[in-house]
Amino acid sequence: MKKRHLKLLMADIKHKSAGIHSSYIPIGIGYIGSYSLSRVGKENADLKLFTDPDEVIKCIDTWKPDVIGMANYCWNSEGSYRILEYAKNLNPDIVCIAGGPDFPEMCDTHEYMDSRSSYLDFYAYKEGEDAFADLMIKLSEGNKLIDLKKEKQTGMMSIHPENNNLVVGVEAHRISNMDVIPSPYLSGMLDQFLNGKYVPSFETARGCPFSCTFCYQGDDWFNKIAKFSVERIKDELTYIAKRMTNHGAVEVRICDSNFGMYKRDEEFGEHIRHLQDEYGWPNSMNVSTGKGNWDRIIRISERVRHAFSVGCSVQSMFDGTLESIKRRNMPPELYKKVVEETKKREGSAMAETILPLPNETKKSFFEGLEILANAGIEKFVPHTTMMLKGTKIASKEHREKYNIKTRFRLLPKQFGEYKGKKIFEVEEVCISTNTMSFEEYLECKGFSFICTLFAQNQYEAIRLLVEEANIKLYDYYFSIWKLITSKETPLTKIYNDYINESKSELFLTKEDLYNYYSDSENYKKLVAKKLGKNLIRKYLATIVLKEFSSSIEIACHPLKSYFNKSDGILESLENWTKVTRDMGFAFSGNNLDINNDLLSLNYDVNAWYRQKDKEAKMPLINFKKQVKYQVTSNNTLISEMLDLKRNRYNQSTFDLVEGILARANNHSCTVRFCTN
């Protein structure tokens, strides 16, 4: 057979019709591409990487690749298939491969592959490096596509071109020594993405020892942990930091399932601190912290200047639910200790929940939030249960056992039109079970939104006064929720809009969704961002930008019965918070260099707030005195936000604020300072 020089195109596309929802560097295809070149030989193949779907199509037209490999996730698989379909129609000989977690369980695989067989030649299931590289070697040796599809290829599935049977290759062995994958960073392969518009991303380890039924990595196949060497990761971090020194507001994404849980993670933390000192990056980290070894996680967070929040990804606090999803949390009393220790070190703690899960009730969900709120959790991240392909919770068995009812909705901003065909990325979500009705789900969702809003750092000073009044945080959040839902407040309409849109975004079938959004008028609304956004982010940003002053007054409302109105303590706190935390000010068009504003208060809120992290601190009532503050802009923070707005959010203030509020760690929220 005659050897071939291969032209490889790999893409992890990000739809951009309404702005990019995710800006992570495509590290997955970076690993697979780098490994494949090392196996095939750089002299035998050329490789191009893309995230922009329009650039992929242009490359197909002009460069005419021999092979296309598309990363398949729930947020881009429909777009990936559309591109493969276009490429195959253009050139039937092009080898079209997809791979990634958005793939059904084995019993549904034949139908899935057969329905896409006109344009999908192979699907790489499980780990992709060896599967893709082995196939590239065979192609470079001159093997014909039609013959390869008839035979079992390691880690690949195909439809037999003659008898239409499903051909399943043996699982690729998991890579144990991850350093066999040459670094796509150190080789310069990913330099095109180190421009401030993308978030540097990488793994330090792969796999997860836990077996959660809602997670793709809950499969036993992923239970063993494979690792990159410590020196390799340090070298990559240093390489990236040197190129990100002018983009200090851009975070780093560590894709590990349990970062901070292992001893070597402390070495990474130490190195990141060194990079912060030398290059001013990274100042924020997007990580999923481990489910154990909390002392270590807290130490690492402190060492990196609290660039990430200590995450308590509890999903549920109800034992019956935890048993059904094969998850085990720490005892409730330990959460309080973890949060207290985190705060003692000036860090912050967050909690993720998923709703609705099997066996969860409205009562148990509210009780779970009560445990978390009263433990002092400072940020809530609620999720709707996604029926991810290939997970146990999405199986027929689980659906029947727990009477899981689902609907379909558009993934936020994940749509586009490619070569005349509209594409929508659709997720199936759970909206009720045999223990929680749809109406109860909406109530839980609404209360979670209120907790998420008033746990934001913009309201931190008010929560400190809540603590001084000996009001439990759960009772505080609950009273605000009752106020907003039972009275006419400036936030009531926004809250009702959130609930109503949470209903209207749901469709009975995927086809119904496609028909609705394919309508020209509805599609225009998607492009204009009037539809199809992440609703929590959308309505958080709406309040922070448009009703911030009103939200501060509502946040102080439960305190009115505890403090004398004529004393001026609440008025002082309200006015100080409005001046220092109003993110809308940074984008108001005011001249930020003119700092001649004055703020007069009856209480020295500034001095009180500055002692918030001290063990021995005095209550605000002890700071009664007439003060006059000079108000100055936090130009460093504002400059970083404007840089993000320009580079990542296409000059959209609303999208920027959505992104900032969604960060696990957004502790830098002081847009103006008050000084005596």
C-alpha positions as CSV (number, residue, x, y, z in Angstrom):
1,M,0.0,0.0,0.0
2,K,1.1,3.5,-0.8
3,K,1.7,5.7,2.2
4,R,-0.3,9.0,2.5
5,H,0.6,12.3,3.9
6,L,-2.5,13.2,5.9
7,K,-4.1,16.6,6.3
8,L,-5.9,16.5,9.7
9,L,-8.5,19.1,10.7
10,M,-9.7,18.9,14.3
11,A,-12.4,21.1,15.9
12,D,-14.1,21.7,19.2
13,I,-16.6,24.3,17.9
14,K,-18.2,27.1,19.8
15,H,-21.4,28.6,18.4
16,K,-21.1,32.4,18.2
17,S,-24.4,33.6,16.7
18,A,-25.3,35.3,20.1
19,G,-21.8,35.6,21.5
20,I,-19.6,32.7,22.8
21,H,-21.0,31.0,25.9
22,S,-17.8,29.2,26.7
23,S,-14.3,30.5,26.0
24,Y,-12.2,27.6,27.1
25,I,-9.1,26.7,25.0
26,P,-9.9,23.3,23.2
27,I,-7.5,21.3,25.3
28,G,-9.2,18.0,24.4
29,I,-8.4,18.1,20.7
30,G,-5.1,19.6,21.7
31,Y,-4.2,16.4,23.5
32,I,-5.5,14.1,20.8
33,G,-3.9,16.1,18.0
34,S,-0.5,16.3,19.8
35,Y,-0.5,12.6,20.6
36,S,-1.6,11.6,17.1
37,L,1.3,13.6,15.5
38,S,3.7,11.9,17.8
39,R,2.4,8.5,16.8
40,V,2.0,9.1,13.1
41,G,5.1,11.3,12.7
42,K,5.0,15.0,12.1
43,E,6.6,14.4,8.7
44,N,3.6,12.3,7.7
45,A,0.8,14.7,8.7
46,D,-0.3,18.3,9.0
47,L,-2.7,19.4,11.7
48,K,-5.0,22.4,12.1
49,L,-7.2,23.1,15.2
50,F,-10.3,25.3,15.3
51,T,-13.1,26.5,17.5
52,D,-14.9,28.8,15.1
53,P,-17.4,26.8,13.0
54,D,-17.2,29.3,10.1
55,E,-13.4,28.9,10.0
56,V,-13.8,25.1,10.0
57,I,-16.1,25.3,7.0
58,K,-13.8,27.7,5.2
59,C,-10.9,25.3,5.9
60,I,-12.8,22.4,4.4
61,D,-13.5,24.4,1.3
62,T,-9.9,25.7,0.8
63,W,-7.5,23.4,2.6
64,K,-9.4,20.2,1.7
65,P,-8.4,18.0,4.6
66,D,-8.3,14.2,4.4
67,V,-9.6,13.7,7.9
68,I,-12.0,15.7,10.1
69,G,-12.2,15.0,13.8
70,M,-15.0,16.8,15.7
71,A,-15.3,17.0,19.5
72,N,-18.7,16.0,20.7
73,Y,-20.2,17.6,23.8
74,C,-23.8,18.3,24.7
75,W,-23.2,22.0,23.7
76,N,-21.8,21.4,20.2
77,S,-22.6,17.9,18.9
78,E,-25.4,19.1,16.5
79,G,-23.1,21.7,15.0
80,S,-20.3,19.1,14.7
81,Y,-22.6,16.7,12.8
82,R,-23.7,19.5,10.5
83,I,-20.1,20.2,9.6
84,L,-19.4,16.6,9.0
85,E,-22.5,16.3,6.8
86,Y,-21.4,19.3,4.8
87,A,-17.8,17.9,4.4
88,K,-19.1,14.5,3.3
89,N,-21.4,16.0,0.7
90,L,-18.5,18.0,-0.6
91,N,-16.1,15.0,-0.7
92,P,-17.3,11.4,0.0
93,D,-13.7,10.3,0.5
94,I,-13.1,12.5,3.5
95,V,-12.8,10.6,6.7
96,C,-15.3,11.9,9.2
97,I,-14.8,11.1,12.9
98,A,-16.6,12.3,16.1
99,G,-15.7,11.6,19.7
100,G,-16.6,12.7,23.1
101,P,-19.1,12.2,26.0
102,D,-22.3,13.1,24.1
103,F,-23.0,9.5,23.2
104,P,-25.8,7.2,24.2
105,E,-25.5,4.0,26.3
106,M,-24.5,0.9,24.4
107,C,-28.1,-0.5,23.9
108,D,-29.0,2.6,21.8
109,T,-25.7,2.8,19.9
110,H,-26.7,1.0,16.6
111,E,-29.7,3.3,16.0
112,Y,-27.6,6.4,16.8
113,M,-24.8,5.5,14.5
114,D,-27.1,4.2,11.7
115,S,-29.1,7.5,11.6
116,R,-25.8,9.4,11.0
117,S,-24.0,6.8,8.8
118,S,-24.3,9.0,5.6
119,Y,-21.7,11.4,7.1
120,L,-20.2,9.8,10.2
121,D,-17.6,7.2,9.5
122,F,-16.3,6.5,13.0
123,Y,-17.2,7.4,16.6
124,A,-14.4,7.3,19.2
125,Y,-15.9,6.2,22.4
126,K,-14.3,6.6,25.9
127,E,-10.7,7.9,25.7
128,G,-9.8,9.3,22.3
129,E,-6.0,9.6,22.1
130,D,-5.1,6.0,21.2
131,A,-8.3,5.4,19.2
132,F,-7.7,8.4,17.0
133,A,-3.9,7.8,16.6
134,D,-4.3,4.1,15.7
135,L,-6.8,5.0,13.0
136,M,-4.5,7.8,11.6
137,I,-1.6,5.3,11.4
138,K,-3.7,2.9,9.3
139,L,-4.9,5.8,7.1
140,S,-1.3,7.0,6.6
141,E,-0.3,3.5,5.6
142,G,-2.7,3.7,2.7
143,N,-5.7,1.6,4.1
144,K,-8.9,2.5,2.4
145,L,-11.8,4.0,4.3
146,I,-14.4,1.4,3.1
147,D,-12.2,-1.4,4.3
148,L,-11.5,0.2,7.7
149,K,-15.2,0.6,8.4
150,K,-15.7,-3.1,7.9
151,E,-13.1,-4.0,10.5
152,K,-13.0,-3.5,14.3
153,Q,-10.9,-0.4,15.0
154,T,-9.6,0.1,18.6
155,G,-11.8,2.4,20.5
156,M,-14.0,3.1,17.5
157,M,-17.5,2.3,16.3
158,S,-18.7,2.3,12.7
159,I,-21.5,1.0,10.5
160,H,-20.5,-1.8,8.1
161,P,-20.9,-0.3,4.6
162,E,-22.3,-3.6,3.2
163,N,-24.5,-5.3,5.8
164,N,-25.3,-2.2,8.0
165,N,-24.2,-3.9,11.2
166,L,-22.7,-2.0,14.0
167,V,-18.9,-2.7,14.2
168,V,-17.5,-2.1,17.6
169,G,-13.8,-2.1,18.2
170,V,-12.3,-3.2,21.5
171,E,-12.0,-0.4,24.1
172,A,-8.7,1.5,23.9
173,H,-6.6,1.0,26.9
174,R,-6.6,4.0,29.3
175,I,-3.4,5.9,29.2
176,S,-1.8,5.6,32.7
177,N,1.3,7.8,32.2
178,M,-0.3,10.9,30.7
179,D,3.2,12.4,29.9
180,V,3.2,10.2,26.8
181,I,0.9,12.9,25.3
182,P,3.3,15.7,24.2
183,S,2.2,19.0,25.6
184,P,0.1,21.0,23.0
185,Y,1.1,24.1,25.0
186,L,4.9,23.7,25.1
187,S,5.0,22.8,21.4
188,G,3.2,26.1,20.5
189,M,0.2,24.2,19.1
190,L,-2.2,26.3,21.2
191,D,-0.4,29.7,20.9
192,Q,-3.2,30.9,18.7
193,F,-5.6,30.8,21.6
194,L,-3.3,32.6,24.2
195,N,-4.6,36.0,23.3
196,G,-6.9,37.0,26.2
197,K,-10.0,35.9,24.4
198,Y,-9.8,32.3,25.6
199,V,-9.4,30.7,29.0
200,P,-6.3,28.5,29.3
201,S,-7.4,25.0,30.2
202,F,-5.7,21.7,31.0
203,E,-5.8,18.5,33.0
204,T,-3.4,17.7,35.8
205,A,-5.1,14.3,36.2
206,R,-7.9,12.3,34.4
207,G,-10.5,10.1,36.0
208,C,-12.7,10.1,39.1
209,P,-12.9,7.6,42.0
210,F,-16.6,8.4,42.6
211,S,-19.6,6.8,40.9
212,C,-22.3,9.5,40.7
213,T,-25.2,8.4,38.4
214,F,-25.7,11.8,36.9
215,C,-22.1,12.2,35.7
216,Y,-20.4,10.7,32.6
217,Q,-17.3,9.9,34.7
218,G,-19.4,8.0,37.1
219,D,-18.8,4.9,34.9
220,D,-16.4,2.4,36.5
221,W,-14.1,2.8,33.5
222,F,-13.0,6.2,34.8
223,N,-12.4,5.2,38.4
224,K,-8.6,4.9,38.2
225,I,-6.7,8.2,38.2
226,A,-4.1,8.9,35.5
227,K,-1.8,11.8,36.0
228,F,0.5,14.2,34.2
229,S,3.8,14.7,36.0
230,V,4.2,17.7,38.4
231,E,7.1,19.2,36.4
232,R,5.1,18.9,33.1
233,I,2.2,20.9,34.6
234,K,4.5,23.5,36.2
235,D,6.2,24.0,32.8
236,E,2.8,24.4,31.1
237,L,1.6,26.9,33.7
238,T,4.8,29.0,33.4
239,Y,4.6,28.9,29.6
240,I,1.0,30.2,29.7
241,A,1.6,32.8,32.4
242,K,4.3,34.5,30.4
243,R,1.8,35.0,27.6
244,M,-1.1,36.0,29.8
245,T,0.6,38.7,31.8
246,N,-1.4,41.5,30.1
247,H,-4.7,39.6,30.7
248,G,-4.8,39.3,34.5
249,A,-8.7,39.1,34.5
250,V,-8.7,35.9,32.5
251,E,-9.0,32.8,34.7
252,V,-7.4,29.4,34.3
253,R,-9.5,26.3,34.0
254,I,-8.3,23.1,35.6
255,C,-10.5,20.3,34.2
256,D,-9.8,17.7,36.9
257,S,-12.8,16.2,38.6
258,N,-11.3,16.6,42.1
259,F,-8.7,19.3,42.2
260,G,-7.1,19.9,45.6
261,M,-7.8,16.5,47.0
262,Y,-4.3,15.1,46.3
263,K,-1.0,15.9,48.0
264,R,0.7,16.9,44.7
265,D,-2.0,19.6,44.2
266,E,-0.3,21.6,46.9
267,E,2.8,21.8,44.7
268,F,0.6,23.2,41.9
269,G,-0.8,25.7,44.3
270,E,2.7,26.8,45.4
271,H,3.7,27.2,41.8
272,I,0.6,29.2,40.9
273,R,1.4,31.6,43.8
274,H,4.9,32.1,42.3
275,L,3.3,32.9,38.9
276,Q,0.9,35.3,40.5
277,D,3.8,37.1,42.1
278,E,6.0,37.2,39.0
279,Y,3.5,37.5,36.1
280,G,0.3,38.7,37.8
281,W,-1.6,35.7,36.5
282,P,-3.8,33.7,37.2
283,N,-5.9,35.7,39.6
284,S,-9.0,33.5,39.2
285,M,-9.2,29.7,38.9
286,N,-12.2,27.7,37.6
287,V,-11.9,24.3,39.4
288,S,-14.0,21.5,40.7
289,T,-12.6,20.9,44.1
290,G,-12.4,17.4,45.6
291,K,-14.9,15.7,47.8
292,G,-12.4,15.0,50.6
293,N,-9.2,16.3,52.2
294,W,-10.8,19.6,53.0
295,D,-7.9,20.9,55.0
296,R,-5.6,20.5,51.9
297,I,-8.2,22.2,49.6
298,I,-8.5,25.2,52.0
299,R,-4.7,25.5,52.3
300,I,-4.3,25.5,48.5
301,S,-7.1,28.1,48.1
302,E,-5.4,30.4,50.7
303,R,-2.0,29.9,49.0
304,V,-3.3,31.1,45.6
305,R,-4.8,34.2,47.2
306,H,-8.3,32.6,47.2
307,A,-8.3,32.5,43.4
308,F,-11.0,29.8,43.7
309,S,-13.8,29.1,46.1
310,V,-13.8,26.0,48.2
311,G,-16.6,24.1,46.5
312,C,-19.0,21.9,48.4
313,S,-20.6,20.1,45.4
314,V,-23.3,18.4,47.5
315,Q,-25.9,18.1,44.8
316,S,-28.4,17.1,47.6
317,M,-28.3,17.0,51.4
318,F,-31.0,14.2,51.6
319,D,-29.7,10.7,52.4
320,G,-32.4,9.0,50.3
321,T,-31.3,11.0,47.2
322,L,-27.6,10.5,47.9
323,E,-28.1,6.8,48.1
324,S,-30.0,6.7,44.8
325,I,-27.3,8.7,42.9
326,K,-24.5,6.7,44.5
327,R,-23.0,9.7,46.2
328,R,-21.7,10.3,49.7
329,N,-21.4,13.7,51.3
330,M,-19.6,14.8,54.5
331,P,-21.8,15.0,57.6
332,P,-23.7,18.3,57.8
333,E,-21.9,19.4,60.9
334,L,-18.6,19.2,59.0
335,Y,-19.8,21.7,56.4
336,K,-20.0,24.3,59.1
337,K,-16.4,23.6,60.2
338,V,-15.2,23.7,56.6
339,V,-16.9,27.0,56.0
340,E,-15.6,28.5,59.3
341,E,-12.1,27.5,58.5
342,T,-12.3,28.8,55.0
343,K,-13.6,32.2,56.2
344,K,-11.0,32.3,59.0
345,R,-8.4,32.2,56.2
346,E,-10.3,35.0,54.3
347,G,-11.5,32.5,51.6
348,S,-15.1,31.8,50.4
349,A,-17.1,28.6,50.1
350,M,-19.7,27.7,47.5
351,A,-22.2,24.9,47.1
352,E,-23.6,23.3,44.0
353,T,-27.1,21.6,44.0
354,I,-28.9,19.7,41.3
355,L,-32.7,19.7,41.0
356,P,-34.8,17.5,40.8
357,L,-32.9,14.3,41.7
358,P,-34.5,10.9,42.6
359,N,-36.2,10.8,46.0
360,E,-35.8,14.5,46.5
361,T,-38.9,16.3,47.8
362,K,-39.7,20.0,48.1
363,K,-39.3,19.6,51.9
364,S,-36.0,17.8,51.7
365,F,-34.6,20.3,49.2
366,F,-35.5,23.3,51.4
367,E,-34.1,21.5,54.4
368,G,-30.8,21.0,52.5
369,L,-30.6,24.6,51.6
370,E,-31.2,25.5,55.2
371,I,-28.2,23.3,56.3
372,L,-26.0,25.0,53.7
373,A,-27.1,28.5,54.3
374,N,-26.8,28.2,58.0
375,A,-23.3,26.7,57.6
376,G,-22.3,30.0,56.0
377,I,-22.1,29.0,52.4
378,E,-21.4,32.3,50.5
379,K,-22.3,31.2,46.9
380,F,-25.1,28.9,45.7
381,V,-24.8,27.4,42.2
382,P,-28.1,25.6,41.4
383,H,-28.3,23.3,38.4
384,T,-31.2,21.6,36.7
385,T,-30.8,17.8,36.3
386,M,-29.5,17.1,32.8
387,M,-30.1,13.7,31.3
388,L,-26.7,13.4,29.9
389,K,-26.2,10.6,27.3
390,G,-24.6,7.5,28.6
391,T,-25.2,8.3,32.3
392,K,-27.1,5.9,34.6
393,I,-29.7,8.5,35.5
394,A,-30.6,8.8,31.8
395,S,-31.2,5.0,31.4
396,K,-34.6,3.5,30.8
397,E,-34.3,1.7,34.2
398,H,-33.9,4.9,36.2
399,R,-36.5,6.8,34.3
400,E,-39.1,4.2,35.1
401,K,-38.0,3.6,38.6
402,Y,-38.3,7.3,39.7
403,N,-41.0,8.3,37.2
404,I,-38.7,10.9,35.7
405,K,-40.5,13.3,33.4
406,T,-38.4,15.4,31.1
407,R,-38.5,18.3,28.6
408,F,-36.2,19.7,26.1
409,R,-34.6,23.1,26.1
410,L,-32.0,25.0,24.1
411,L,-28.5,25.1,25.6
412,P,-27.7,28.8,26.3
413,K,-26.5,30.6,23.1
414,Q,-25.8,27.2,21.4
415,F,-27.2,27.7,18.0
416,G,-26.1,28.8,14.5
417,E,-26.8,28.6,10.8
418,Y,-24.3,26.8,8.7
419,K,-24.5,26.5,4.9
420,G,-28.2,27.3,5.0
421,K,-29.2,25.0,7.8
422,K,-30.2,26.2,11.3
423,I,-28.7,24.1,14.1
424,F,-29.8,24.1,17.8
425,E,-28.0,22.3,20.6
426,V,-30.7,20.7,22.7
427,E,-30.5,19.3,26.2
428,E,-33.0,17.0,27.9
429,V,-33.7,18.0,31.5
430,C,-35.7,16.5,34.3
431,I,-38.7,18.6,35.5
432,S,-40.4,16.2,37.9
433,T,-40.1,12.8,39.6
434,N,-42.4,10.6,41.7
435,T,-41.4,12.6,44.7
436,M,-41.4,16.2,43.3
437,S,-44.1,17.7,41.0
438,F,-43.3,20.3,38.3
439,E,-44.9,23.0,40.4
440,E,-42.7,22.1,43.4
441,Y,-39.7,22.0,41.1
442,L,-40.5,25.6,40.1
443,E,-40.8,26.7,43.7
444,C,-37.5,25.1,44.6
445,K,-36.0,26.7,41.5
446,G,-37.3,30.1,42.5
447,F,-36.1,30.0,46.1
448,S,-32.7,28.8,44.8
449,F,-32.5,31.9,42.6
450,I,-33.2,34.2,45.6
451,C,-30.4,32.4,47.6
452,T,-28.1,32.7,44.6
453,L,-28.8,36.4,44.2
454,F,-28.5,37.6,47.8
455,A,-25.4,35.3,48.4
456,Q,-23.5,37.3,45.8
457,N,-20.6,39.4,47.1
458,Q,-22.4,42.6,46.2
459,Y,-24.6,42.0,49.3
460,E,-21.8,40.7,51.6
461,A,-21.8,43.7,54.0
462,I,-25.6,43.3,54.5
463,R,-25.1,39.7,55.3
464,L,-22.5,40.7,58.0
465,L,-25.2,42.8,59.6
466,V,-27.7,39.9,59.4
467,E,-25.1,37.8,61.3
468,E,-24.8,40.6,63.9
469,A,-28.6,40.6,64.4
470,N,-28.4,36.8,65.1
471,I,-30.7,36.1,62.1
472,K,-30.0,32.7,60.5
473,L,-29.1,33.1,56.9
474,Y,-31.7,30.6,55.7
475,D,-34.4,32.5,57.6
476,Y,-33.1,35.7,56.0
477,Y,-33.2,34.3,52.5
478,F,-36.6,32.8,53.1
479,S,-38.1,36.1,54.3
480,I,-36.8,37.9,51.2
481,W,-38.3,35.1,49.0
482,K,-41.7,35.5,50.8
483,L,-41.6,39.3,50.5
484,I,-40.9,39.2,46.7
485,T,-43.5,36.5,46.0
486,S,-46.3,37.8,48.2
487,K,-45.9,41.6,47.8
488,E,-45.4,44.0,44.9
489,T,-41.7,44.9,45.0
490,P,-39.3,46.2,42.4
491,L,-38.0,42.7,42.0
492,T,-41.3,40.9,41.9
493,K,-41.8,41.2,38.1
494,I,-38.2,40.2,37.5
495,Y,-38.7,37.1,39.7
496,N,-42.0,36.2,37.9
497,D,-40.4,36.7,34.5
498,Y,-37.7,34.3,35.6
499,I,-40.2,31.6,36.6
500,N,-42.3,32.1,33.5
501,E,-39.4,31.9,31.2
502,S,-38.2,28.8,33.1
503,K,-41.5,27.3,31.9
504,S,-41.6,28.7,28.4
505,E,-38.1,27.5,27.5
506,L,-39.3,23.9,27.8
507,F,-40.5,21.8,24.9
508,L,-42.2,18.4,24.9
509,T,-40.0,17.1,22.1
510,K,-36.8,18.0,20.4
511,E,-38.7,18.5,17.1
512,D,-41.1,21.0,18.8
513,L,-38.0,23.0,19.9
514,Y,-36.5,22.9,16.4
515,N,-39.8,24.1,14.8
516,Y,-40.2,26.9,17.3
517,Y,-36.7,28.4,17.0
518,S,-36.5,27.8,13.2
519,D,-39.3,30.3,12.8
520,S,-37.7,33.5,11.4
521,E,-39.1,35.8,14.0
522,N,-38.1,33.5,16.9
523,Y,-34.6,33.0,15.4
524,K,-34.1,36.8,15.3
525,K,-35.0,36.9,19.0
526,L,-32.3,34.3,19.6
527,V,-29.7,36.3,17.8
528,A,-30.8,39.4,19.6
529,K,-30.4,37.5,22.9
530,K,-34.0,38.0,23.8
531,L,-34.4,34.2,24.0
532,G,-32.1,31.3,24.6
533,K,-29.9,32.6,27.4
534,N,-28.9,31.0,30.7
535,L,-31.8,32.2,32.8
536,I,-30.0,32.5,36.2
537,R,-27.2,34.5,34.7
538,K,-29.7,36.6,32.7
539,Y,-31.9,37.6,35.7
540,L,-29.0,38.0,38.1
541,A,-27.4,40.5,35.7
542,T,-30.8,42.2,35.1
543,I,-31.1,42.9,38.8
544,V,-27.5,43.9,39.4
545,L,-27.5,46.3,36.4
546,K,-31.0,47.7,36.4
547,E,-32.4,47.3,39.9
548,F,-29.4,47.2,42.1
549,S,-30.5,50.1,44.3
550,S,-33.9,48.5,44.8
551,S,-32.3,45.1,45.5
552,I,-30.2,46.7,48.3
553,E,-33.3,48.1,49.9
554,I,-35.0,44.7,49.7
555,A,-31.9,43.0,51.1
556,C,-32.1,45.3,54.2
557,H,-35.9,44.9,54.6
558,P,-35.7,41.9,57.0
559,L,-33.4,44.0,59.3
560,K,-35.9,46.8,59.8
561,S,-37.4,45.2,62.9
562,Y,-34.0,44.8,64.5
563,F,-32.7,48.3,64.1
564,N,-34.2,51.7,64.9
565,K,-35.0,53.5,61.7
566,S,-34.3,57.0,63.1
567,D,-30.8,55.8,64.2
568,G,-29.7,55.7,60.5
569,I,-27.7,52.5,60.7
570,L,-29.6,50.8,57.9
571,E,-29.5,53.9,55.8
572,S,-25.8,54.2,56.2
573,L,-25.2,50.6,55.2
574,E,-27.6,50.9,52.2
575,N,-25.9,54.0,50.9
576,W,-22.4,52.6,51.4
577,T,-23.3,49.4,49.6
578,K,-25.0,51.2,46.7
579,V,-21.9,53.4,46.2
580,T,-19.2,50.8,46.5
581,R,-20.8,47.7,44.9
582,D,-22.8,49.1,41.9
583,M,-21.2,47.4,38.9
584,G,-23.4,49.5,36.6
585,F,-21.3,52.5,37.6
586,A,-18.3,51.2,35.7
587,F,-20.2,51.2,32.5
588,S,-22.3,54.3,33.1
589,G,-20.3,56.6,30.8
590,N,-19.1,58.6,33.8
591,N,-15.5,59.9,33.8
592,L,-13.8,57.4,36.1
593,D,-10.8,59.7,36.5
594,I,-12.8,62.4,38.3
595,N,-13.0,61.4,41.9
596,N,-14.6,64.3,43.7
597,D,-17.8,62.5,45.0
598,L,-18.5,62.7,48.7
599,L,-20.6,60.4,50.8
600,S,-21.8,61.4,54.3
601,L,-23.0,58.7,56.7
602,N,-24.1,58.5,60.4
603,Y,-22.0,55.3,60.8
604,D,-18.4,54.6,59.8
605,V,-19.3,51.6,57.7
606,N,-15.9,51.5,56.1
607,A,-14.0,51.0,59.4
608,W,-16.6,48.3,60.4
609,Y,-16.3,46.4,57.1
610,R,-12.5,46.4,57.2
611,Q,-12.4,44.4,60.3
612,K,-14.8,41.7,58.9
613,D,-12.0,39.0,58.8
614,K,-10.7,39.6,62.3
615,E,-11.7,37.1,65.0
616,A,-12.4,39.9,67.5
617,K,-14.6,42.4,65.7
618,M,-17.0,45.0,66.9
619,P,-20.6,45.3,65.6
620,L,-21.6,48.1,63.3
621,I,-23.6,49.8,66.1
622,N,-20.3,50.6,67.8
623,F,-19.2,52.7,64.8
624,K,-21.7,55.4,65.2
625,K,-20.2,58.7,64.2
626,Q,-20.6,61.3,61.4
627,V,-18.2,60.5,58.6
628,K,-17.6,62.1,55.2
629,Y,-15.9,59.8,52.6
630,Q,-14.1,60.7,49.5
631,V,-15.4,58.3,46.8
632,T,-12.8,57.1,44.3
633,S,-13.0,54.6,41.4
634,N,-11.3,51.1,41.6
635,N,-9.7,51.7,38.3
636,T,-7.7,48.5,38.4
637,L,-10.8,46.3,38.7
638,I,-12.7,48.4,36.2
639,S,-9.9,48.2,33.7
640,E,-9.8,44.4,34.0
641,M,-13.6,44.3,33.4
642,L,-13.3,46.5,30.4
643,D,-10.5,44.2,29.0
644,L,-12.8,41.2,29.5
645,K,-15.7,43.1,27.8
646,R,-13.5,43.9,24.8
647,N,-11.8,40.6,24.4
648,R,-14.4,38.0,25.4
649,Y,-17.8,39.6,25.4
650,N,-17.8,41.5,22.2
651,Q,-18.3,44.9,24.0
652,S,-21.6,43.6,25.6
653,T,-21.9,45.0,29.2
654,F,-24.8,42.7,30.0
655,D,-22.8,39.6,28.8
656,L,-19.8,40.7,30.8
657,V,-21.8,41.1,34.1
658,E,-23.5,37.7,33.4
659,G,-20.0,36.1,33.2
660,I,-18.6,37.8,36.3
661,L,-21.6,36.8,38.4
662,A,-21.4,33.2,37.2
663,R,-17.8,32.9,38.4
664,A,-17.3,30.6,41.3
665,N,-15.1,33.3,42.8
666,N,-16.1,36.9,42.2
667,H,-14.9,38.4,45.4
668,S,-13.5,41.5,43.6
669,C,-16.7,43.4,43.4
670,T,-15.7,46.8,44.9
671,V,-16.0,49.2,42.0
672,R,-15.5,52.3,44.2
673,F,-13.6,52.9,47.4
674,C,-14.6,55.1,50.3
675,T,-11.8,56.8,52.2
676,N,-11.8,59.3,55.1
